[in-house]
Amino acid sequence: MEAVQGSIGEFTIQSRDRFSNNRETSCGEEIIVAVDHSNPKTQSKVIDNYDGTYTARYSREELGLQLISVTVDGSAIVGSPFIIFVQPEDGVPRESDQALPTSDQPWWP
């Protein structure tokens, strides 16, 4: 996933029942989206669409690799945490920006 510094990113979370069927209505799940574990209160918001889906919005000011963790009722969803790369508004990387790791580097510092 990629994000642009200072802009709002958005993704959809599909709620599922215990049999992995998509839900078509909300069931009052507590969905938490934490951007970067070092500051779980970083600007993020979850909106209930009342159709079994939730829209998560986030913004980032820091450049480089970040993590987005998503939990539903305290349990991480499949694939969480997700890696995003925040790039400058102008799209031109600077030497001070974190580079994506190579195969011989850890994926997260």
C-alpha positions in Angstrom: 0.0 0.0 0.0 1.1 3.5 -0.6 0.1 6.9 0.9 1.0 10.5 0.2 2.3 12.6 3.0 -0.5 14.7 4.5 -3.3 13.2 2.4 -6.1 11.0 3.6 -5.8 7.3 2.7 -8.9 5.1 2.8 -9.7 1.4 2.7 -12.7 -0.8 3.3 -13.0 -3.6 5.9 -15.6 -6.3 5.2 -17.1 -7.8 8.3 -17.6 -11.6 8.2 -19.4 -14.1 10.4 -17.9 -17.1 12.1 -18.3 -19.1 8.9 -16.4 -16.5 6.8 -19.5 -15.3 5.0 -19.7 -11.5 4.3 -22.1 -9.8 6.7 -24.7 -7.5 5.1 -25.5 -5.5 8.3 -23.5 -4.1 11.1 -23.2 -6.2 14.3 -21.6 -3.6 16.6 -18.0 -4.8 16.2 -15.3 -2.7 17.8 -12.9 -1.9 14.9 -9.7 -0.2 15.7 -7.2 1.0 13.1 -3.8 1.9 14.5 -1.3 3.6 12.2 2.2 3.0 13.4 2.5 1.0 16.7 4.6 3.8 18.2 1.6 6.1 18.3 -1.7 4.2 18.1 -3.7 7.5 18.3 -2.3 8.7 15.0 -5.0 10.3 12.9 -7.4 7.5 11.9 -11.1 7.0 11.9 -13.4 4.1 11.2 -16.9 4.7 9.7 -19.7 2.1 9.9 -21.4 1.9 6.5 -24.3 -0.1 8.0 -24.0 -2.7 5.3 -21.4 -5.1 6.9 -18.5 -2.9 5.8 -16.5 -0.2 7.5 -14.5 2.6 5.9 -11.1 3.3 7.5 -9.5 6.7 6.9 -6.0 7.7 7.9 -3.5 10.5 7.3 0.3 10.4 7.7 2.8 13.2 8.2 5.9 11.0 8.6 7.7 9.7 5.4 8.8 6.1 4.9 7.5 2.8 6.0 4.6 2.6 8.4 2.3 -0.1 9.8 -1.4 -0.2 9.8 -2.9 -2.6 12.3 -6.6 -3.5 12.2 -8.4 -5.4 14.9 -12.0 -6.4 15.2 -13.3 -7.0 18.7 -9.6 -7.2 19.9 -8.4 -9.8 17.3 -6.2 -8.8 14.3 -7.8 -9.3 10.9 -6.1 -11.5 8.3 -3.0 -9.8 6.9 -2.7 -7.3 9.8 -0.5 -5.4 10.2 -0.3 -4.0 6.7 2.8 -2.1 5.4 2.4 1.3 3.8 5.0 3.5 2.2 4.3 7.2 2.8 5.9 9.3 0.1 6.3 13.1 -0.2 3.5 15.2 -1.6 5.5 15.9 -4.7 6.3 12.2 -5.2 10.0 13.0 -5.3 11.9 10.9 -2.8 14.6 12.6 -0.8 17.8 11.1 0.6 16.3 11.5 4.1 13.3 9.3 3.3 13.3 5.7 4.4 13.9 3.4 1.5 11.9 0.2 1.0 13.9 -2.7 2.4 15.7 -5.1 0.2 15.3 -8.9 0.5 18.2 -9.1 3.0 16.9 -6.4 5.3 14.2 -6.7 7.9 10.8 -5.5 6.7 10.4 -3.2 9.8 13.0 -1.5 11.9 
